[in-house]
Amino acid sequence: MTLQRENNRDLNCTSSSSNDLIKQFKKRKGTEFIEASKRRKTESSSGVDQKNKTKKFGFNGPSRNGPYGKFGGKGKDPQGKPDWREVRAETKSRKKKRKQRSVGGEELYTSFMKAIKLWEELRHTDCKKDRRLELCRQVTNLFIGNVKVWIKQASGIRMAEHLITHGDADIRQRLFDEICSKEQILETMKDSHSHHFLLKILKHGSKNQRDLIFAAMEGQVVRLSKHTYASNVIQLAYSDFATSDQRSKMMQEFFGPRFRYFKEEGVKTLGDILEKHPSKKKEVMEDLKKGLQMIMHKGIFNSTLILGLLREYMVHCDDQVDFNLVIESVEDGLLRVVHTKDGARIAMMCLWRGSAKQRKTIIKSFKGHMIEVATWEHSYMVLLAALDCVEDTKFLHKAVLEVLMAEKEKLLQSEYGTRVFRYMVLGRNATYVHPDILKVLESGDVCSQNKKPRDLCRREILQYISGPLLQALTDNLPRWCRDAHWTLFLGAAIHVLPEAGLKCAAMTSLAQHCAAPVPEDAKPLMDLAPFSKMLSFLVGKDAENKKNKMPLFTLILIKHAGETIASWLKCNRGCFLMVKAIETEVKRVMAAVRDHVAPHTDAIDKIKSSAKGAELLLEKLKLTDGVEASEDEEEKTGIEAYETEKFGKTKKYHGKVLENDYNDSKDDHSDVETDVHDEKMEDEDGVGEEETDEEDE
């Protein structure tokens, strides 16, 4: 116990001594702080500037600019503020010296500024021709000896362009003579400003000057095509000014070192080389692939030469792996080139031989420009290929069909947009699609990887566009009935409508238009040969409509245009139309024609000597004797279904089929039958389950 007490006493003494040391340290530091504060106050009152005593250090030691920063204390007034007039003058002086160095020195800078003043006058549109030519000569005199340097300046190249455009042949020759060597031409092609000089020489220069440019490019075409600025010169030279022989030589440089230095005559395409040297196909294709890959990775594949070579490569490429690499390189940038013929063919081959994912990527790249693609001269072919090969019609509807049908007015105003519209509706119908276009599209069937039947895709596309198509038909019906380019299409479009309700509505609109009064300054519709052919086409399809349980056009026509048909019986074409209806051998149609024509037999008999159709109609009417509509109960049931008030309510149902029941219709590829429609209609109208069960039984 005694030992423990002694230890506690020692600890207490130690802690008390440490506390005293801490207090003494704080007191000493406090005294030092007070003395330092008094010292600073004393020095500031005596006028000593503490800032001048401090050194300014940078990251790596003392600052090189000194204590006054960048300007080193120059231009400061006694109060220490900079004199901004001197600062601006010094900045202006440095800028002037920099410009002088860029144009070749102080003396040349004076000449350069004088040339700019003369150029400011000659470049105005109101400058007279003689005065402009005189100014061009004066500026050219200042340019001579400095062309190589001055055309690399923004102002200098603009002056040179005006001299070449508005000057005479002598001025162009004097300017070109200073850069006419091969090395200087190649150097000029690669500069961001001076390459415009060569573009102007190609457009306005002489044949000899163009030949010198082509000679300088020989052996360097592949390397120059990879350059951002030089590729512009290559594009203009190849597409606008090269002869057939020069184009062949430029193209052969991509086929390997042998053809780069030893050109062959009579070679226009890659196929010609492969035909002459079949054993070298692997080497030629490999060299061509290497050259094109570097260009495509830089995004400079929009020139005519590169697009032509890329198209040739894709035609002769047998390796699907290499082909997929090409697709991956260009799939996002096809929008920039589809307006050209080669670019459109490249996009079509990518769609034909690409995977489903690659096809979607290509079509998505057209987003926001779908109407332009559909109405350009060559790019519309890409959409025709997409309608053929894209199997996911739901994606096709959202990305293409919905956009195009929403802007169908713009589509129909364009010649090429009209072709896309007709192809969406009728597909590969030789009556409405040119044979050359069909030949191109059929070439894609060979390399297509589709597994889904084409007919099924066509039916699904029609299901999606049927609603907007009906609106387009009804809106343009009066004009299309009198336009020979559209009349036959009108009949074909009505016939292919996939839904009975839509087809009935279109037929009714056409029949009502036939019954409408004709303006005094217009011909009767039956006097128009295309219109009568269109009616004959629709009437002749009644047998097929009966088989598919669709509305019968003849019955709708007689119901809504009966009086008009009576007037048609006085002409040859009207009689032939009724003959066509009887030849369908549909009993209900035959009975309706007989009942409608019988009261007019006397009038028909009077014109049979001059109208062959009247004579045939009288003979065909004898075949209708004894035909009763009640004998054809199947037809009667079908036509009454279309004429009931309930049928008018099915339009809403048909819209649901297109949007919500896509997956169900995708599984069942057969046409929708009318009894299923009736069952669905009754469900919508509130019919109970008992009535539905009775109908099913």
NORSULFEN-V984939 format. One record per residue. PHI is phi in whole degrees, 0 to 359 (none if undefined). Layout:
# NORSULFEN-V984939
PHI ; PHI
This chain:
# NORSULFEN-V984939
none ; 294 ; 296 ; 292 ; 296 ; 295 ; 296 ; 296 ; 295 ; 296 ; 296 ; 294 ; 293 ; 294 ; 294 ; 290 ; 289 ; 293 ; 296 ; 295 ; 297 ; 296 ; 295 ; 295 ; 295 ; 297 ; 294 ; 294 ; 293 ; 296 ; 294 ; 296 ; 296 ; 294 ; 294 ; 295 ; 294 ; 295 ; 294 ; 296 ; 296 ; 294 ; 292 ; 293 ; 288 ; 275 ; 92 ; 280 ; 271 ; 291 ; 293 ; 290 ; 277 ; 274 ; 263 ; 263 ; 247 ; 266 ; 287 ; 240 ; 111 ; 298 ; 292 ; 284 ; 276 ; 82 ; 289 ; 256 ; 83 ; 295 ; 271 ; 64 ; 86 ; 285 ; 75 ; 261 ; 279 ; 303 ; 278 ; 94 ; 270 ; 288 ; 270 ; 293 ; 295 ; 292 ; 297 ; 294 ; 296 ; 293 ; 297 ; 296 ; 294 ; 296 ; 297 ; 295 ; 296 ; 295 ; 294 ; 297 ; 295 ; 290 ; 257 ; 112 ; 125 ; 292 ; 294 ; 292 ; 295 ; 298 ; 294 ; 297 ; 293 ; 294 ; 295 ; 295 ; 296 ; 293 ; 293 ; 300 ; 278 ; 285 ; 279 ; 286 ; 290 ; 275 ; 285 ; 291 ; 297 ; 295 ; 296 ; 296 ; 295 ; 295 ; 295 ; 299 ; 294 ; 294 ; 293 ; 297 ; 299 ; 286 ; 285 ; 303 ; 94 ; 232 ; 300 ; 300 ; 274 ; 290 ; 286 ; 270 ; 260 ; 299 ; 289 ; 295 ; 289 ; 293 ; 295 ; 296 ; 296 ; 292 ; 295 ; 289 ; 286 ; 260 ; 277 ; 268 ; 297 ; 294 ; 297 ; 298 ; 293 ; 297 ; 290 ; 288 ; 299 ; 279 ; 229 ; 278 ; 284 ; 298 ; 297 ; 290 ; 295 ; 296 ; 293 ; 295 ; 296 ; 267 ; 269 ; 295 ; 261 ; 289 ; 294 ; 293 ; 298 ; 291 ; 298 ; 291 ; 296 ; 297 ; 282 ; 245 ; 280 ; 275 ; 296 ; 297 ; 293 ; 296 ; 298 ; 295 ; 294 ; 296 ; 294 ; 292 ; 279 ; 298 ; 84 ; 238 ; 296 ; 297 ; 293 ; 290 ; 293 ; 276 ; 272 ; 299 ; 271 ; 295 ; 296 ; 294 ; 292 ; 300 ; 298 ; 294 ; 295 ; 287 ; 279 ; 248 ; 233 ; 282 ; 282 ; 299 ; 292 ; 293 ; 297 ; 300 ; 293 ; 295 ; 289 ; 293 ; 294 ; 276 ; 268 ; 122 ; 300 ; 298 ; 279 ; 288 ; 251 ; 233 ; 287 ; 246 ; 277 ; 75 ; 256 ; 246 ; 222 ; 296 ; 298 ; 294 ; 295 ; 293 ; 288 ; 284 ; 231 ; 297 ; 288 ; 259 ; 299 ; 298 ; 294 ; 296 ; 295 ; 292 ; 296 ; 295 ; 297 ; 297 ; 295 ; 286 ; 298 ; 296 ; 290 ; 292 ; 295 ; 278 ; 79 ; 253 ; 244 ; 258 ; 271 ; 298 ; 297 ; 292 ; 295 ; 297 ; 293 ; 295 ; 296 ; 297 ; 297 ; 292 ; 292 ; 261 ; 279 ; 264 ; 274 ; 294 ; 295 ; 296 ; 295 ; 295 ; 296 ; 295 ; 299 ; 297 ; 283 ; 246 ; 298 ; 274 ; 245 ; 289 ; 300 ; 286 ; 238 ; 290 ; 284 ; 264 ; 294 ; 295 ; 297 ; 294 ; 293 ; 297 ; 297 ; 295 ; 293 ; 296 ; 291 ; 293 ; 258 ; 277 ; 282 ; 298 ; 293 ; 294 ; 299 ; 295 ; 297 ; 296 ; 292 ; 295 ; 293 ; 271 ; 301 ; 88 ; 229 ; 295 ; 294 ; 297 ; 298 ; 285 ; 247 ; 282 ; 298 ; 255 ; 290 ; 298 ; 296 ; 295 ; 291 ; 298 ; 295 ; 295 ; 297 ; 278 ; 253 ; 282 ; 276 ; 280 ; 290 ; 293 ; 295 ; 299 ; 296 ; 289 ; 274 ; 238 ; 298 ; 296 ; 292 ; 291 ; 289 ; 291 ; 245 ; 294 ; 295 ; 295 ; 296 ; 282 ; 280 ; 256 ; 297 ; 281 ; 296 ; 298 ; 296 ; 295 ; 299 ; 294 ; 290 ; 299 ; 275 ; 249 ; 67 ; 276 ; 266 ; 297 ; 290 ; 243 ; 240 ; 297 ; 302 ; 295 ; 293 ; 299 ; 296 ; 294 ; 292 ; 291 ; 294 ; 281 ; 293 ; 292 ; 260 ; 288 ; 253 ; 289 ; 246 ; 277 ; 300 ; 295 ; 298 ; 295 ; 299 ; 298 ; 295 ; 293 ; 297 ; 297 ; 300 ; 287 ; 262 ; 297 ; 296 ; 299 ; 295 ; 299 ; 296 ; 296 ; 295 ; 289 ; 291 ; 255 ; 302 ; 300 ; 286 ; 292 ; 293 ; 252 ; 263 ; 298 ; 286 ; 243 ; 298 ; 294 ; 297 ; 302 ; 295 ; 295 ; 293 ; 297 ; 292 ; 273 ; 304 ; 280 ; 253 ; 297 ; 296 ; 294 ; 294 ; 296 ; 295 ; 293 ; 296 ; 295 ; 298 ; 293 ; 295 ; 293 ; 293 ; 295 ; 277 ; 291 ; 295 ; 269 ; 301 ; 295 ; 271 ; 244 ; 285 ; 299 ; 300 ; 290 ; 282 ; 267 ; 300 ; 299 ; 293 ; 295 ; 294 ; 295 ; 296 ; 298 ; 297 ; 292 ; 295 ; 293 ; 273 ; 295 ; 297 ; 292 ; 296 ; 297 ; 295 ; 269 ; 58 ; 248 ; 299 ; 263 ; 294 ; 299 ; 295 ; 293 ; 295 ; 294 ; 294 ; 262 ; 228 ; 297 ; 293 ; 295 ; 296 ; 299 ; 287 ; 291 ; 292 ; 275 ; 237 ; 295 ; 293 ; 296 ; 293 ; 296 ; 297 ; 291 ; 298 ; 298 ; 293 ; 294 ; 290 ; 291 ; 62 ; 271 ; 300 ; 295 ; 293 ; 299 ; 294 ; 294 ; 294 ; 299 ; 296 ; 277 ; 270 ; 307 ; 295 ; 248 ; 295 ; 296 ; 294 ; 291 ; 295 ; 289 ; 256 ; 292 ; 288 ; 253 ; 232 ; 295 ; 296 ; 295 ; 297 ; 294 ; 296 ; 296 ; 291 ; 290 ; 296 ; 295 ; 287 ; 271 ; 296 ; 87 ; 279 ; 243 ; 294 ; 291 ; 287 ; 248 ; 295 ; 297 ; 293 ; 297 ; 299 ; 295 ; 289 ; 293 ; 297 ; 279 ; 261 ; 284 ; 291 ; 300 ; 297 ; 295 ; 274 ; 280 ; 299 ; 296 ; 296 ; 297 ; 297 ; 293 ; 299 ; 290 ; 260 ; 264 ; 260 ; 296 ; 295 ; 293 ; 290 ; 290 ; 285 ; 255 ; 273 ; 281 ; 292 ; 284 ; 271 ; 290 ; 293 ; 293 ; 299 ; 299 ; 297 ; 295 ; 296 ; 293 ; 298 ; 289 ; 279 ; 92 ; 289 ; 288 ; 292 ; 295 ; 295 ; 296 ; 295 ; 296 ; 295 ; 297 ; 296
